[in-house]
Amino acid sequence: MNIGPSAVRSTQRVAFALVQRRAISDLTITRTGKPVFRVQGGRSSLGGHTATVFGATGQLGRYIVNRLARQGCNIVVPYREEMAKRHLKVSGDLGRVTFLEYDLYNTQSIEESVRHSDIVYNLVGRNYPTKNYTLEDVHIEGAERIAEAVAKYDVDRFVHVSSYNADPKSSSEFYRTKGIGEQVVRNIYPETTIVRPAPMFGFEDNLLIKLAGITNTFTCNWMQERYRPVHNIDVGKALEAMLFDDSTASQTYELFGPKEYSTAEISEMVDKEIYKDRTHINIPKRILKPVANVLSKVLWWPVINPDDIDREFIDQVVDEEAKTFADLGIAPGDIKDFTYHYVQGYRSSFVYDLPPATEKEKREEKKYLHVLDNQ
């Protein structure tokens, strides 16, 4: 029986496709000597890593949980509020995301959350104090309890997310407590990887969405604070890369965007995209700070607090000795390329009354469109 050339080539293509679809896996020995079965990745893949993510219900948490779950990791999500964590359930395949109720004041609940993990991420942070948690409670004592639990169970990796400008001597209470928290976790667990992200932007951010809203009215420094905003998706990529790269242990990473902006410049970009001119009233610090102190105690939702005002006068300072995105092989995106994407929902209805777009405006708009008329 003769087999034609076309049949042979068809058989070869099928065989090659089967080889290409095979599961790629490897047995890896972690830094502490624990064997872990690593896989190529994919939503239904079954890898050997187990990761605990504290603060997963915040702005950054959903991105790292989603990325780790797609790699086949088991994810443990400690939570405080039932309704705040339910969206994370669908981040991974069935049974891959496990929720445990915990409290920062309850050491046992923290230990239960980390005892079976290979890596622990601490994303817990607060921009403002509450009646139950001060900034010291969250950034220092809470971080200390988590680091002690990590050291007690000899967890392979610990990634502590701090903040840009973290400094134990800072005039800002937020930056000061973040800086002390870094020192505390490093003293307890020297192999801690410290991550200092710049102000992050995204769908749930406190930057673009805040500037596009109508409640961001009062400012104190003419919005001249300068920093290098970073995309929260890029920070999520960096945190994921640290799981598979043991050389990141004991290192400090400054994660920031490619360009420096002032808040006023970002606000101008936002106003241009939403076709509105948001009003910002500048009030002297000696007047606005006492008012903010009263509002933060009277109102039960965050509006403005005295430390926000102090931070308006502190520009971002990059630690030249710290590593960056470049050391992880990641090129961060620029905020100007994403402004339209995140604030288009705040556009004024005035956009429908505008005259037809000019050729220049049409060319500019095509940069944001995925489907063009001539395709």
C-alpha positions in Angstrom: 0.0 0.0 0.0 1.5 3.3 -1.1 1.1 6.4 1.0 1.2 9.7 -0.9 3.4 12.7 0.0 0.4 14.7 1.1 -0.7 12.0 3.6 2.9 11.9 5.0 2.9 15.7 5.5 -0.5 15.6 7.1 0.7 12.9 9.5 3.8 15.0 10.3 1.7 18.1 11.0 -0.6 16.2 13.4 2.4 14.7 15.2 4.1 18.1 15.5 0.9 19.7 16.8 0.6 17.0 19.5 4.2 17.6 20.5 3.6 21.3 20.7 0.5 20.8 22.9 2.2 18.6 25.4 2.4 19.7 29.0 5.7 21.4 29.8 6.6 20.9 33.5 9.6 20.8 35.6 10.5 19.8 39.2 12.2 22.8 40.9 13.9 23.0 44.2 13.1 26.3 45.9 15.5 28.4 47.9 14.7 26.6 51.2 15.0 23.1 49.6 11.3 22.5 49.0 10.5 20.6 45.8 7.9 22.3 43.7 6.3 21.1 40.5 6.2 24.0 38.1 4.1 24.0 34.9 3.9 26.1 31.8 0.8 27.8 33.0 -2.8 28.2 32.0 -6.1 28.5 33.9 -6.6 24.8 34.4 -3.0 23.9 35.0 -2.0 22.3 38.3 1.2 23.8 39.6 2.9 23.2 42.9 3.1 26.7 44.3 0.8 28.0 47.0 0.6 31.7 47.5 -1.0 33.8 50.3 -2.0 37.3 49.3 -2.8 39.7 52.2 -4.7 42.8 51.1 -6.0 41.0 48.0 -9.3 42.9 48.1 -7.5 46.2 47.4 -6.5 48.0 44.2 -3.4 45.9 43.4 -4.6 42.6 44.9 -6.9 41.5 42.1 -4.2 41.8 39.5 -1.7 39.6 41.3 -4.3 37.0 42.3 -5.5 36.8 38.7 -2.0 36.4 37.4 -1.0 33.7 39.9 -4.2 31.8 39.4 -3.6 31.7 35.7 -0.2 30.0 36.4 -1.9 27.2 38.2 -1.0 28.3 41.7 -3.2 27.7 44.7 -4.1 31.1 46.1 -5.0 31.7 49.8 -6.9 35.0 50.2 -7.2 36.2 53.9 -10.2 38.6 54.1 -12.1 40.7 56.6 -15.3 41.7 54.7 -17.4 39.0 53.0 -18.6 41.2 50.1 -15.2 42.7 49.4 -13.6 39.4 48.2 -16.2 37.6 46.2 -15.0 38.9 42.8 -11.7 37.1 43.4 -13.4 33.7 43.4 -13.5 33.5 39.6 -9.9 34.6 39.2 -8.8 30.9 39.2 -10.2 27.5 38.3 -12.5 25.6 40.6 -10.9 25.1 44.0 -7.8 27.1 43.2 -8.7 30.2 45.3 -9.3 29.6 49.0 -10.6 32.3 51.4 -9.8 32.5 55.1 -11.2 35.1 57.4 -8.5 36.9 59.4 -7.8 39.9 61.6 -4.5 41.8 61.8 -4.8 41.7 65.6 -5.3 37.9 65.6 -2.0 36.2 65.3 -3.5 32.7 65.0 -5.6 33.7 62.0 -2.5 35.1 60.3 -0.5 31.9 60.9 -3.3 29.8 59.6 -3.2 31.8 56.4 0.6 31.3 55.7 1.5 27.9 57.1 1.1 25.9 53.9 2.4 28.6 51.5 5.5 28.9 49.4 5.3 32.6 49.0 3.4 35.4 51.0 2.5 38.8 49.6 1.7 41.6 52.0 -0.3 44.2 50.2 -2.0 45.5 53.3 -2.0 49.3 53.5 -4.0 52.3 54.5 -4.0 55.9 53.3 -5.9 57.2 56.3 -6.5 56.1 59.9 -9.8 54.8 61.2 -11.2 54.2 64.7 -10.2 50.6 64.5 -6.8 50.8 62.7 -4.2 53.5 62.9 -1.5 53.7 60.3 0.9 52.3 62.9 -1.4 49.3 63.4 -1.5 48.5 59.7 1.9 49.4 58.4 4.1 48.5 61.4 2.3 46.1 63.8 0.3 44.3 61.2 3.4 43.8 59.0 5.3 42.6 62.0 2.8 39.9 62.8 2.7 38.7 59.2 6.6 38.6 59.0 6.7 36.7 62.3 4.3 34.1 60.9 6.3 33.8 57.7 9.5 33.2 59.7 7.8 30.8 62.1 6.7 28.4 59.3 9.9 29.0 57.2 8.0 30.2 54.2 10.2 30.2 51.1 9.5 33.8 49.9 8.1 36.9 51.4 7.2 40.0 49.3 6.4 43.1 51.3 4.7 45.9 49.3 5.6 49.3 50.8 5.4 52.7 49.1 7.5 55.2 47.2 9.1 57.7 49.5 9.0 55.3 52.4 11.3 56.8 55.1 11.3 56.4 58.9 12.2 60.1 59.2 9.6 61.4 56.8 7.3 64.3 57.9 4.3 62.3 56.5 2.9 59.8 58.8 2.1 57.5 55.9 5.6 57.5 54.5 7.1 57.3 58.0 5.1 54.2 59.1 5.8 52.5 55.7 9.5 53.1 56.2 9.5 51.7 59.7 7.5 48.7 58.5 10.2 47.9 56.0 12.8 47.9 58.7 10.7 45.7 61.0 10.0 43.0 58.4 13.7 43.0 57.3 14.8 42.5 60.9 12.5 39.6 61.3 12.9 38.0 57.9 16.1 39.2 56.2 15.2 37.6 52.8 12.2 39.8 52.4 11.7 41.3 49.0 10.6 45.0 49.4 8.6 46.6 46.6 7.9 50.3 46.5 5.4 51.2 43.8 4.8 54.8 42.7 1.2 56.1 42.6 -0.7 53.5 40.7 -3.4 54.2 38.1 -6.1 51.8 36.8 -9.8 51.1 37.1 -9.9 51.3 40.9 -7.1 53.9 41.4 -6.9 56.9 43.6 -5.4 59.1 40.9 -7.2 59.2 37.5 -10.7 58.3 38.9 -10.2 60.8 41.7 -9.2 63.6 39.3 -12.2 62.8 37.0 -14.7 62.9 39.9 -16.4 66.0 41.2 -15.3 65.5 44.8 -11.6 66.3 44.3 -12.0 70.1 44.7 -9.6 71.3 47.3 -5.8 71.3 47.0 -3.0 72.9 49.0 0.1 73.1 46.8 -1.4 74.1 43.4 -1.2 70.4 42.5 2.5 70.7 42.0 3.6 67.4 43.7 5.7 65.5 41.2 5.9 61.7 40.8 6.2 58.9 38.2 2.8 57.1 38.0 2.8 53.4 37.3 0.2 51.1 35.8 -1.1 48.6 38.4 -1.1 45.9 35.7 2.7 46.4 35.4 3.1 46.1 39.1 1.1 42.9 39.1 3.5 41.5 36.4 6.5 42.4 38.6 5.0 40.7 41.6 4.3 37.6 39.6 7.9 37.5 38.2 9.2 37.5 41.7 7.6 34.2 42.5 9.7 32.4 39.8 12.9 34.3 40.4 14.6 33.5 43.7 17.3 36.1 43.0 14.8 38.7 43.9 14.9 37.6 47.6 16.5 40.2 49.9 16.2 42.9 47.2 14.5 46.2 47.1 12.5 47.3 44.0 11.4 50.8 43.1 8.6 50.4 40.5 7.7 53.6 38.7 6.6 54.8 35.3 8.8 56.0 32.5 8.0 59.7 32.9 7.5 62.2 35.7 4.4 64.3 36.0 2.8 66.8 38.4 -0.7 66.2 39.5 -1.7 69.4 37.6 -0.4 67.9 34.4 -2.3 64.7 34.9 -5.4 66.6 35.8 -5.1 68.5 32.5 -4.9 65.2 30.6 -8.0 63.9 32.4 -10.0 67.1 31.7 -9.1 66.9 28.0 -10.5 63.3 27.8 -13.7 63.9 29.7 -14.5 67.2 28.0 -14.9 68.9 31.4 -13.0 71.5 33.3 -12.8 70.4 36.9 -12.4 73.2 39.4 -9.6 72.9 41.9 -9.5 75.5 44.7 -6.1 76.1 46.4 -6.3 76.7 50.1 -3.3 77.5 52.4 -2.0 74.6 54.3 -2.5 76.3 57.7 -6.3 76.5 56.9 -6.9 73.3 55.0 -5.1 70.9 57.4 -7.2 71.7 60.5 -10.4 71.4 58.4 -9.2 68.0 57.0 -8.5 66.8 60.6 -12.1 67.6 61.6 -13.6 66.0 58.5 -11.6 62.8 58.9 -13.0 62.4 62.5 -16.6 63.4 61.8 -17.2 61.6 58.5 -17.0 57.8 58.3 -16.0 57.7 54.7 -12.6 58.9 53.4 -12.7 62.4 52.0 -9.5 64.1 53.0 -7.1 63.8 55.9 -4.2 65.8 57.2 -1.6 63.4 55.9 -2.9 63.8 52.4 -2.1 67.5 52.7 1.4 66.8 54.0 2.1 64.4 51.0 1.2 67.2 48.5 4.4 68.9 49.4 6.7 65.8 49.0 7.9 64.9 45.5 8.9 61.4 44.6 12.5 60.5 45.3 13.9 57.4 43.6 16.4 55.2 45.5 19.3 54.9 43.1 20.5 51.7 44.8 17.1 49.9 44.4 16.3 47.7 41.4 13.6 48.6 38.9 11.4 47.1 36.2 14.4 46.8 34.0 15.9 44.2 36.3 12.7 42.1 35.8 12.6 42.5 32.1 9.4 44.6 32.1 8.9 47.9 30.2 6.3 49.9 32.2 3.5 51.9 30.3 3.1 55.6 30.3 0.0 57.1 31.9 -0.8 59.3 28.9 -1.4 56.1 26.8 -4.1 54.9 29.2 -5.9 58.0 30.4 -8.7 57.7 27.8 -9.2 54.0 28.6 -9.8 54.6 32.3 -11.8 57.9 32.4 -14.0 57.7 29.3 -16.9 56.8 31.5 -16.7 60.3 33.0 -17.1 62.1 29.7 -19.6 64.9 29.6 -22.7 64.6 27.3 -21.3 67.8 25.7 -19.2 65.4 23.5 -22.4 64.6 21.5 -22.9 68.4 20.7 -19.4 68.8 19.3 -18.9 69.6 15.6 -17.6 66.8 13.3 -14.0 65.7 14.0 -11.2 67.2 11.9 -8.8 64.9 10.1 -6.2 65.5 12.7 -8.6 64.5 15.5 -9.6 61.4 13.6 -6.0 60.4 13.3 -5.5 61.0 17.0 -8.6 58.9 17.9 -7.5 55.9 15.8 -4.7 55.4 18.3 -7.3 54.2 20.8 -9.5 52.1 18.5 -9.1 48.4 18.1 -11.4 48.1 15.0 -11.2 50.7 12.2 -13.8 51.4 9.5 -11.5 50.4 6.7 -10.7 46.9 8.1 
